[in-house]
Structure formats: C-alpha cells, structure tokens
Amino acid sequence: MSSDSPTSGLVAFVGAGPGDPNLLTLRAAELLGKADAVVLGTEAHATLLRHCRDDVETLAEGEYVRRAADGGLVVRLCEGDPMLFSSVGEEVAACTAAEVDFEIVPGVPPATAVLTYAGIPAAADVPEFRVVDAAQEQDWAAHAASRGTLVIYNGISDAVAIGKALMASGRPDGTPVAVSSGGTTTEQYTVVSSLGRLQADLKHAGFTEPALIVVGEAVAQRDKLSWFETKPLFGWRVLVPRTKEQSQALSDQLVSYGAVPEEVPTISVEPPRTPQQMDRAIKGLVTGRYEWVAFTSANAVKAVREKFEEYGLDARAFAGLKVAAVGDATAQALIDFGVKPDLLPTGEQSSEGLVAEWPPYDSMLDPINRVLLPRADISTDTLVAGLTELGWECDDVTAYRTVRAAPPPAPIREAIKGGGFDAVLFTSSSTVRNLVGIAGKPHNVTVIAVIGPQTAKTAEEFGLRVDVMADTPSASALAAALAAFGAKQRQAALAAGDTPRRPSQNRRGARRRAK
C-alpha cells in the first residue's frame, strides 16, 4: 500500500528536528502539506503548521489513531528524531492494534545539530561519540573511561552530580564541558566550563530543559567554530513597526542576523475614500494624458496595479510612458509588475533625490508636460514643488490612505515602554508617529534605527535618541546598518574583556546572565 495515498488512513510519526523550523526534512514538509490532521509534540511545533493546508485539524494525542482509522492522514510531530529517546514505540503499537498503517520519518537529532550550532564538532579527532539519556540509569564509570565526546540528554537537573560521578570514575576535572539550552533557536544559550568548575558556572545560569550537556575535548574548539551565537544581532528582540504586507522580507533578513523580529503593524493601507480621482488618473494614463508617471512607494505601485486588474489592464498600458521610481524597493515592485523604471535616483533615494535628477520640461522634446503622481494621502509636497519648478504640471492623486493601526496587545506595549525590545526599526516618519501614538515611546535602552534623515528628524522631535541610520533609504539597508551596529558593539565588549550584552539586558532589573 502506498503511504502517499492511503485507503485506510495513515499515521506518520515525523521528526520535527532540534528546534530550528528550517531543519525540517523534505519528507516531513511533504507529509505536513498533505496532512488532514496534525498532533503537535510541543507548542513550539505550531510554527511548522505553515507547511499545512488552511483546513488542517490539530488533534490531541489521544485522538489521532481514531482519526487515521477513519481514513485520514495524520502527522504526529515528535521532538528531534522519533527513534531517539522517544516513546514512539508505544504509539506505534496503538496504531498496529487499530490496524492503522504508520510511517516513521527521521528528524535531525539535537545530539548533532545543537553541537553544530554551538560550534562543537561532535566527532572530529576523537575516538568515540556517545549519546546517553540521563533519565535512564547510566554507568557513569563506563562513560568516564571513554576519551571521546559524551552528549547527555535530560541531565540538566543532575548536571553537577553527573560531573562529580564522571570525575570520581577517573575523568580529569579539567575536562571541557558545554551546556546548551534552546539549541538551534535564537534562544540558544551556551555556557562553557569544565567538570571541576561545573557547579560554580551553572549556579546562576538558569538552565531548563531541553538542554544538552557535552563533555569532551571537542568543546575546546568552540572558540574557533562558534558561528550561530556570534551573529551580530543574536538573540536581539527587534520591533518591526510596518504594515503586515511589507514586514516579511525585513523580518527574514533580521532572522539571518540572529535577531528575533516582532512585527507590530502601526499603519494600515486602505483605498481612497472615493475612487473617482484614481479612476480618472488610470483613464488618463491609458489615453495619453501623461508623459511621466512617478512612484514614490511600493504601496503606490500596488494601488495602481490593483486598479489595472480591476479594469482588465496589465503592464502594457505603460507603453510610451516614462516611469520614475523613488528608490530600489519601489523599482523592484515595478519590475515585479513588468515595468522597468526609466529614472531611478543614483544618489539619495528620496523625493529630493528624484527631483535632483529629473529633467526639466522641454517643449521641443516633450510632447506632453504632465506628470501623474499616485501617492499616499499624507505625502509631502516636496516632489510636486520640485517638478513644478522644472516646468512640469502634476496630477497629485491619492492612490491609497494610511490609517493608524489598533494598539498592540498589552504585553507588547509594556515591552516597548519597559525596555523589553533591543531595537526598533523606523522605516518612515509615520511609523514613528503611529508607534508612539498607539504604544508609547520606546525605552531609552532600546536602539533606535531609522531609514533616513527625515525619519531621524521626526524621531528626535518625539524625544528619541537616534543610534543607527541607513546608508540608503531602504528597509534592507536599514537592517544591514543595525547588524553592523550590533557587530561593532559586540567587538567593543570583547576587546574590553567584557561579555557582550543585548541592549535590553542593560535596563534596570533586567536578568543578568553571562553569555
């Protein structure tokens, strides 16, 4: 019987991996995409539901065998690998008793993945690699006799006792030890010690399960191979106050720097109150009323594109028109639409930068002297004034409205005002005004990063200290500038012999633990 098209149902015991949702296997993702129902092993597994259909059910552990018996495909998510220190055998027996087919899909085990993320080579230049479960009775004397790497699951509550047992059985007290919790996630936290110092070094560490204890000389290579916890924004909680549609790419970039982005919409983009002005503008665009169309945001491109679709038009309607974009993000939105901009500022990407490179109207070269500006309802007059001075007539049309979003939940507001965020990224003056309006001013330990001079000016007007400004006014450049700031702060701390700390750890009352 094919497990891809079961006639009597199927339970797939799927290894969810060590914590990083991107370490899911291809087979696991395929089964999640086909699943009728999913059983979550832990709350953290909820992020894996993004692979599922919108109508997928989530079931409790005691319900899924019956669901599969009725003909459904059920994915039972298991921590790590289902066959490593797992009770999956009992659940498989229940499937067999109910005459339900099953499949077991391996997962990436923490025993290797967490070590890799901690910069510890599991079995490089060592004679042996052992993985044990401290929840089961262990012969620590036998483990002490090995000079290879020892990885211990479920041992954090007995870590000191385990260390003493290994030393009592002959393992030198100077043997390197690493303890890592939250492995492969941005909550990963690793303490390097030795068997002799383990009790002192773990006293204030605050470790909880899941955690791994690693014993052996391989731990000493962490100084050279650590790559994950040394990312420039590792563990930084970064507030991204943007529209929901715009935040994903920025959040993905922040994750690549090790940050934990939190998207808090501060503005909602809505159609104009009355559509007649945009309707006339689109009609004029098609009938040749304009020489140029200037786009000052990706939202403006989106608004025009939606109007085109409403009228059954596509990018071919731009034939014969010249198109300008204020910056790279807007240009990319046009390219995605099928329109290549004719003018993009080579210097400052702003309305001022666009005007600086815009050609003056020449009645001998330009048959039409009119420019269409589809913009937000709160846009400034800088572009209109500059083009008018150059001899152009502008149709300044409201393509969309920006409306202040509802306040975020109370815990988010408290974190903003109380210093719970390490940084906040402001991508426009309106995000500054709206965030302060719906949630209050960020705490003074929070790093304030802005997209450009105008946004910086607005932030300062609200009493905020600007720490970071993008080299070019794009969200991608802003994220990169924050990463460079974080890297510089980290390097300065290390050069001074200090332990790097996140900004939120510097607020009064913040929990202090060495990293």
BELTAVEN-V648673 format. One record per residue. N is the residue number from 1. RES is the residue in one letter. SS is DSSP state (H for helix, E for strand, C for the rest). PSI is psi in radians with two decimals (NA if undefined). OMEGA is omega in radians with two decimals (none if undefined). Layout:
((N:RES:SS:PSI:OMEGA) (N:RES:SS:PSI:OMEGA))
This chain:
((1:M:C:2.31:3.13) (2:S:C:2.30:3.13) (3:S:H:-0.24:-3.14) (4:D:H:-0.42:-3.12) (5:S:H:1.16:-3.06) (6:P:C:2.50:3.09) (7:T:C:-0.37:-3.12) (8:S:C:0.38:3.12) (9:G:C:2.83:-3.11) (10:L:E:2.42:2.95) (11:V:E:2.13:3.10) (12:A:E:2.01:3.05) (13:F:E:1.86:-2.93) (14:V:E:2.19:3.05) (15:G:E:2.12:-3.10) (16:A:C:-0.05:3.12) (17:G:E:-3.00:-2.97) (18:P:C:-0.20:-3.11) (19:G:C:-0.79:3.09) (20:D:C:2.04:-3.09) (21:P:H:-0.29:3.13) (22:N:H:-0.05:3.10) (23:L:H:0.22:3.06) (24:L:C:2.48:3.13) (25:T:C:2.81:3.12) (26:L:H:-0.69:3.12) (27:R:H:-0.69:3.12) (28:A:H:-0.78:3.13) (29:A:H:-0.66:3.13) (30:E:H:-0.81:-3.14) (31:L:H:-0.67:3.08) (32:L:H:-0.65:3.13) (33:G:H:-0.43:-3.13) (34:K:H:-0.18:-2.96) (35:A:C:2.46:2.96) (36:D:C:-0.51:-3.12) (37:A:E:2.66:-3.12) (38:V:E:2.43:3.01) (39:V:E:2.06:-3.12) (40:L:C:2.23:3.10) (41:G:C:-0.69:3.10) (42:T:C:2.93:3.10) (43:E:H:-0.58:-3.12) (44:A:H:-0.43:-3.12) (45:H:H:-0.19:3.14) (46:A:H:-0.48:3.13) (47:T:H:-0.39:-3.12) (48:L:H:-0.20:3.12) (49:L:H:-0.20:3.10) (50:R:H:-0.33:3.11) (51:H:H:-0.17:-2.99) (52:C:C:2.88:3.01) (53:R:C:2.76:-3.13) (54:D:C:-0.48:-3.06) (55:D:C:0.22:-3.12) (56:V:C:2.49:3.07) (57:E:E:2.64:2.95) (58:T:E:2.23:-3.02) (59:L:E:2.73:3.00) (60:A:C:2.84:-3.05) (61:E:C:-0.59:-3.06) (62:G:C:-0.04:-3.00) (63:E:C:-0.29:-2.86) (64:Y:H:-0.49:3.14) (65:V:H:-0.74:3.11) (66:R:H:-0.67:3.13) (67:R:H:-0.72:3.11) (68:A:H:-0.64:3.12) (69:A:H:-0.45:3.10) (70:D:C:0.03:3.05) (71:G:C:0.09:-3.09) (72:G:C:2.77:3.00) (73:L:E:2.03:-3.09) (74:V:E:2.26:3.05) (75:V:E:2.09:3.07) (76:R:E:1.85:-3.12) (77:L:E:2.32:-3.13) (78:C:E:2.51:3.12) (79:E:C:2.44:3.08) (80:G:E:-2.11:3.11) (81:D:C:2.26:-3.06) (82:P:C:-0.35:-3.07) (83:M:C:0.11:-3.11) (84:L:C:1.97:-3.13) (85:F:C:0.90:-3.07) (86:S:C:2.71:3.09) (87:S:C:0.40:-3.06) (88:V:H:-0.44:3.14) (89:G:H:-0.71:3.13) (90:E:H:-0.68:-3.13) (91:E:H:-0.61:3.06) (92:V:H:-0.71:3.12) (93:A:H:-0.65:3.11) (94:A:H:-0.66:3.09) (95:C:H:-0.77:-3.13) (96:T:H:-0.75:-3.14) (97:A:H:-0.57:3.14) (98:A:C:0.09:-3.12) (99:E:C:0.74:3.08) (100:V:C:2.26:3.12) (101:D:E:2.65:3.12) (102:F:E:2.77:3.06) (103:E:E:2.51:3.10) (104:I:E:2.08:-3.09) (105:V:E:2.07:-3.13) (106:P:C:2.67:3.05) (107:G:C:2.88:3.09) (108:V:C:2.08:-3.06) (109:P:C:2.50:3.07) (110:P:H:-0.53:-3.08) (111:A:H:-0.54:3.09) (112:T:H:-0.72:-3.04) (113:A:H:-0.79:-3.11) (114:V:H:-0.67:3.10) (115:L:H:-0.74:3.13) (116:T:H:-0.76:3.13) (117:Y:H:-0.41:3.10) (118:A:C:-0.04:3.13) (119:G:C:0.52:-3.13) (120:I:C:2.01:3.14) (121:P:C:2.06:-2.99) (122:A:C:-0.74:-3.03) (123:A:C:0.59:3.13) (124:A:C:2.18:3.06) (125:D:C:0.47:3.06) (126:V:C:2.62:-3.04) (127:P:C:-0.24:-3.01) (128:E:C:2.63:3.11) (129:F:E:1.97:-3.10) (130:R:E:2.45:3.06) (131:V:E:2.14:-3.09) (132:V:E:2.76:3.12) (133:D:E:1.94:-3.09) (134:A:C:-0.26:3.09) (135:A:C:-0.33:3.06) (136:Q:C:2.68:-3.14) (137:E:C:2.30:-3.07) (138:Q:C:2.57:3.02) (139:D:C:1.53:-3.06) (140:W:H:-0.45:3.08) (141:A:H:-0.69:3.12) (142:A:H:-0.67:3.13) (143:H:H:-0.60:-3.14) (144:A:H:-0.48:-3.11) (145:A:H:-0.39:3.12) (146:S:C:2.50:3.08) (147:R:C:0.26:3.10) (148:G:C:-2.84:3.13) (149:T:E:2.29:3.12) (150:L:E:2.13:3.11) (151:V:E:2.20:-3.03) (152:I:E:2.09:3.02) (153:Y:E:2.68:2.95) (154:N:C:0.65:-3.09) (155:G:C:0.12:-2.98) (156:I:H:-0.63:-3.13) (157:S:H:-0.38:-3.13) (158:D:H:0.36:-3.01) (159:A:H:-0.77:-3.11) (160:V:H:-0.75:3.13) (161:A:H:-0.67:3.12) (162:I:H:-0.77:3.11) (163:G:H:-0.76:3.13) (164:K:H:-0.68:3.14) (165:A:H:-0.68:3.12) (166:L:H:-0.72:3.11) (167:M:H:-0.70:3.13) (168:A:H:-0.42:-3.13) (169:S:C:0.14:3.00) (170:G:C:-0.06:3.10) (171:R:C:2.23:-3.09) (172:P:C:2.52:-3.12) (173:D:C:-0.31:3.10) (174:G:C:0.04:-3.14) (175:T:C:2.20:-3.12) (176:P:E:2.51:3.10) (177:V:E:2.43:3.00) (178:A:E:2.42:3.03) (179:V:E:2.21:-3.06) (180:S:E:2.25:3.07) (181:S:E:2.82:-3.13) (182:G:C:0.53:-3.00) (183:G:C:2.43:3.10) (184:T:C:0.06:3.06) (185:T:C:2.99:3.13) (186:T:C:0.01:3.00) (187:E:C:0.05:-3.11) (188:Q:C:2.40:-3.07) (189:Y:E:2.08:-3.03) (190:T:E:2.31:3.03) (191:V:E:2.23:3.09) (192:V:E:2.31:-3.10) (193:S:E:-2.71:3.04) (194:S:E:2.88:-3.13) (195:L:H:-0.68:-3.10) (196:G:H:-0.47:-3.08) (197:R:H:0.08:-2.99) (198:L:H:-0.75:-3.10) (199:Q:H:-0.78:-3.13) (200:A:H:-0.72:-3.06) (201:D:H:-0.42:-3.13) (202:L:H:-0.11:-3.02) (203:K:C:-0.75:-3.09) (204:H:C:0.28:-3.04) (205:A:C:-0.52:3.09) (206:G:C:0.61:-3.12) (207:F:C:2.53:3.00) (208:T:C:2.83:3.06) (209:E:C:2.63:0.01) (210:P:C:2.37:3.10) (211:A:E:2.73:3.09) (212:L:E:2.50:3.00) (213:I:E:2.24:-3.13) (214:V:E:2.19:-3.11) (215:V:E:2.23:3.08) (216:G:C:2.93:-3.09) (217:E:H:-0.38:3.13) (218:A:H:-0.48:-3.13) (219:V:H:-0.54:-3.10) (220:A:H:-0.31:-3.13) (221:Q:H:-0.07:-3.12) (222:R:H:-0.62:-3.13) (223:D:H:-0.56:-3.11) (224:K:H:-0.49:-2.97) (225:L:H:-0.07:-3.14) (226:S:C:2.15:-3.07) (227:W:C:-0.42:-3.02) (228:F:C:-0.93:-3.11) (229:E:C:-0.12:3.11) (230:T:C:0.15:3.07) (231:K:C:2.63:-2.97) (232:P:C:-0.51:-3.13) (233:L:C:0.52:-3.02) (234:F:C:2.17:3.10) (235:G:C:-0.08:3.14) (236:W:C:2.29:3.03) (237:R:E:1.98:-3.00) (238:V:E:2.19:3.11) (239:L:E:2.25:3.14) (240:V:E:1.60:-3.10) (241:P:C:1.47:-3.12) (242:R:C:3.13:2.98) (243:T:C:2.62:-3.08) (244:K:H:-0.64:-3.09) (245:E:H:-0.49:-3.03) (246:Q:H:-0.22:-2.91) (247:S:H:-0.33:-2.96) (248:Q:H:-0.84:-3.11) (249:A:H:-0.69:3.13) (250:L:H:-0.74:3.12) (251:S:H:-0.72:3.12) (252:D:H:-0.69:3.13) (253:Q:H:-0.71:3.12) (254:L:H:-0.69:3.10) (255:V:H:-0.65:3.14) (256:S:H:-0.38:3.08) (257:Y:C:0.04:3.12) (258:G:C:0.07:-3.08) (259:A:C:2.89:3.04) (260:V:E:1.60:-3.09) (261:P:E:2.54:3.07) (262:E:E:1.99:-3.07) (263:E:E:2.12:3.11) (264:V:C:1.74:3.13) (265:P:C:2.28:3.09) (266:T:C:-0.34:3.09) (267:I:E:2.62:3.05) (268:S:E:2.30:-3.14) (269:V:E:2.15:-3.08) (270:E:E:2.76:3.12) (271:P:C:2.84:3.07) (272:P:C:2.71:3.14) (273:R:C:-0.65:3.08) (274:T:C:2.35:-3.04) (275:P:C:-0.10:-2.97) (276:Q:H:-0.70:-3.10) (277:Q:H:-0.78:3.11) (278:M:H:-0.64:3.11) (279:D:H:-0.78:3.13) (280:R:H:-0.65:-3.13) (281:A:H:-0.75:-3.14) (282:I:H:-0.70:3.10) (283:K:H:-0.76:3.12) (284:G:H:-0.63:3.12) (285:L:H:-0.74:-3.09) (286:V:H:-0.60:-3.04) (287:T:H:0.05:3.03) (288:G:C:0.43:-3.14) (289:R:C:-0.42:-2.98) (290:Y:C:2.59:3.00) (291:E:C:-0.64:-3.10) (292:W:E:2.65:2.88) (293:V:E:2.21:-3.11) (294:A:E:2.20:3.14) (295:F:E:2.20:-3.12) (296:T:C:0.11:3.09) (297:S:C:2.76:3.07) (298:A:H:-0.51:3.11) (299:N:H:-0.61:3.09) (300:A:H:-0.72:3.08) (301:V:H:-0.78:-3.12) (302:K:H:-0.73:-3.12) (303:A:H:-0.77:3.12) (304:V:H:-0.72:-3.14) (305:R:H:-0.73:3.13) (306:E:H:-0.66:3.08) (307:K:H:-0.71:3.09) (308:F:H:-0.82:-3.11) (309:E:H:-0.61:3.11) (310:E:H:-0.62:-3.13) (311:Y:C:0.08:3.14) (312:G:C:0.41:-3.14) (313:L:C:2.89:3.02) (314:D:C:-2.93:-3.03) (315:A:H:-0.32:-3.14) (316:R:H:-0.33:3.12) (317:A:H:-0.27:3.11) (318:F:H:-0.01:-3.13) (319:A:C:2.28:3.13) (320:G:C:-0.17:3.11) (321:L:C:2.66:2.96) (322:K:E:2.40:-3.04) (323:V:E:2.31:3.12) (324:A:E:2.55:3.08) (325:A:E:2.45:-3.06) (326:V:C:-0.44:-3.09) (327:G:C:-3.12:-3.04) (328:D:H:-0.74:-3.10) (329:A:H:-0.71:3.11) (330:T:H:-0.70:3.11) (331:A:H:-0.70:3.14) (332:Q:H:-0.66:3.09) (333:A:H:-0.68:3.09) (334:L:H:-0.75:3.14) (335:I:H:-0.71:3.09) (336:D:H:-0.48:3.10) (337:F:H:-0.29:-3.11) (338:G:C:0.29:-3.10) (339:V:C:2.17:3.09) (340:K:C:2.12:-3.11) (341:P:C:2.50:3.07) (342:D:C:-0.40:-3.10) (343:L:E:2.21:3.08) (344:L:E:2.20:-3.09) (345:P:C:2.35:3.08) (346:T:C:-0.29:3.11) (347:G:C:-2.13:-3.12) (348:E:C:2.21:-3.14) (349:Q:C:1.52:-3.11) (350:S:C:3.08:3.08) (351:S:H:-0.70:3.11) (352:E:H:-0.74:3.13) (353:G:H:-0.62:3.12) (354:L:H:-0.76:3.12) (355:V:H:-0.65:-3.10) (356:A:H:-0.46:-3.10) (357:E:H:0.05:-3.12) (358:W:C:2.31:-3.14) (359:P:C:2.47:3.09) (360:P:C:2.70:3.12) (361:Y:C:2.34:3.13) (362:D:C:1.94:-3.06) (363:S:C:-0.38:3.13) (364:M:C:-0.51:-3.06) (365:L:C:-0.48:-3.05) (366:D:C:1.96:-3.12) (367:P:C:-0.44:-3.11) (368:I:C:2.47:-3.07) (369:N:C:0.40:-3.03) (370:R:E:2.46:-3.14) (371:V:E:2.35:3.05) (372:L:E:2.22:3.11) (373:L:E:1.58:3.06) (374:P:E:2.01:-2.98) (375:R:E:-3.12:3.07) (376:A:E:2.79:-3.12) (377:D:C:-0.29:-3.09) (378:I:C:0.27:-3.10) (379:S:C:2.64:3.11) (380:T:C:2.96:-3.09) (381:D:C:0.15:-3.06) (382:T:H:-0.83:-3.08) (383:L:H:-0.77:3.13) (384:V:H:-0.81:-3.11) (385:A:H:-0.73:-3.12) (386:G:H:-0.74:-3.14) (387:L:H:-0.64:3.10) (388:T:H:-0.70:3.11) (389:E:H:-0.48:3.11) (390:L:C:0.04:3.06) (391:G:C:0.09:-3.12) (392:W:C:2.63:3.00) (393:E:E:2.34:-3.03) (394:C:E:2.32:2.92) (395:D:E:1.72:-3.10) (396:D:E:1.83:-2.96) (397:V:E:2.33:3.07) (398:T:E:1.89:-3.13) (399:A:E:-0.48:3.14) (400:Y:E:2.81:3.10) (401:R:E:2.53:3.01) (402:T:E:2.17:-3.07) (403:V:E:2.39:3.12) (404:R:E:2.31:-3.13) (405:A:C:2.94:3.08) (406:A:C:2.68:3.12) (407:P:C:2.54:3.09) (408:P:C:2.95:3.12) (409:P:C:2.75:-3.07) (410:A:H:-0.74:3.14) (411:P:H:-0.61:3.12) (412:I:H:-0.77:3.13) (413:R:H:-0.72:3.13) (414:E:H:-0.67:3.13) (415:A:H:-0.64:3.13) (416:I:H:-0.86:-3.08) (417:K:H:-0.43:-3.06) (418:G:H:0.05:3.11) (419:G:C:0.34:3.12) (420:G:C:-0.30:3.07) (421:F:C:2.47:3.10) (422:D:C:-0.53:-3.13) (423:A:E:2.74:3.01) (424:V:E:2.39:-3.14) (425:L:E:2.12:3.09) (426:F:E:2.08:-3.08) (427:T:C:0.03:3.08) (428:S:C:2.87:3.08) (429:S:H:-0.60:-3.11) (430:S:H:-0.56:3.11) (431:T:H:-0.56:3.06) (432:V:H:-0.96:-3.09) (433:R:H:-0.78:-3.06) (434:N:H:-0.68:3.13) (435:L:H:-0.81:3.12) (436:V:H:-0.64:-3.12) (437:G:H:-0.65:-3.06) (438:I:H:-0.28:-3.04) (439:A:H:-0.22:-3.11) (440:G:C:3.02:-3.10) (441:K:C:2.42:3.03) (442:P:C:2.60:3.12) (443:H:C:2.70:-3.06) (444:N:C:-0.18:3.05) (445:V:C:-0.25:-3.10) (446:T:C:2.30:3.10) (447:V:E:2.21:3.14) (448:I:E:2.07:3.14) (449:A:E:2.29:-3.06) (450:V:E:2.73:-3.02) (451:I:C:-0.36:-3.12) (452:G:C:3.14:-3.05) (453:P:H:-0.72:-3.11) (454:Q:H:-0.72:3.11) (455:T:H:-0.66:3.10) (456:A:H:-0.74:-3.14) (457:K:H:-0.76:3.13) (458:T:H:-0.75:3.12) (459:A:H:-0.76:-3.14) (460:E:H:-0.58:3.09) (461:E:H:-0.49:3.11) (462:F:C:0.17:3.08) (463:G:C:0.36:-3.14) (464:L:C:2.45:3.08) (465:R:C:2.09:-3.13) (466:V:C:2.12:-3.10) (467:D:C:-0.54:-3.02) (468:V:E:2.38:3.03) (469:M:E:2.37:-3.11) (470:A:C:2.56:3.08) (471:D:C:-0.65:3.07) (472:T:C:2.59:-3.04) (473:P:C:1.28:3.05) (474:S:C:2.67:-3.13) (475:A:H:-0.66:3.14) (476:S:H:-0.76:3.12) (477:A:H:-0.58:3.13) (478:L:H:-0.78:3.11) (479:A:H:-0.72:3.13) (480:A:H:-0.67:3.12) (481:A:H:-0.68:3.09) (482:L:H:-0.69:3.11) (483:A:H:-0.71:3.11) (484:A:H:-0.68:3.09) (485:F:H:-0.79:3.14) (486:G:H:-0.72:3.13) (487:A:H:-0.71:3.14) (488:K:H:-0.73:3.12) (489:Q:H:-0.72:-3.14) (490:R:H:-0.80:-3.13) (491:Q:H:-0.67:3.13) (492:A:H:-0.71:3.13) (493:A:H:-0.77:-3.14) (494:L:H:-0.70:3.14) (495:A:H:-0.52:3.14) (496:A:C:0.01:-3.13) (497:G:C:0.27:-3.13) (498:D:C:2.86:3.05) (499:T:C:2.21:3.12) (500:P:C:2.41:-3.13) (501:R:C:2.54:3.04) (502:R:C:2.66:3.14) (503:P:H:-0.69:-3.11) (504:S:H:-0.37:3.12) (505:Q:H:-0.14:-3.13) (506:N:H:-0.05:3.13) (507:R:C:2.71:-3.11) (508:R:C:2.29:3.10) (509:G:C:-0.06:3.13) (510:A:C:2.54:3.13) (511:R:C:2.30:-3.11) (512:R:C:2.12:2.99) (513:R:C:2.44:-3.07) (514:A:C:2.56:3.05) (515:K:C:NA:none))
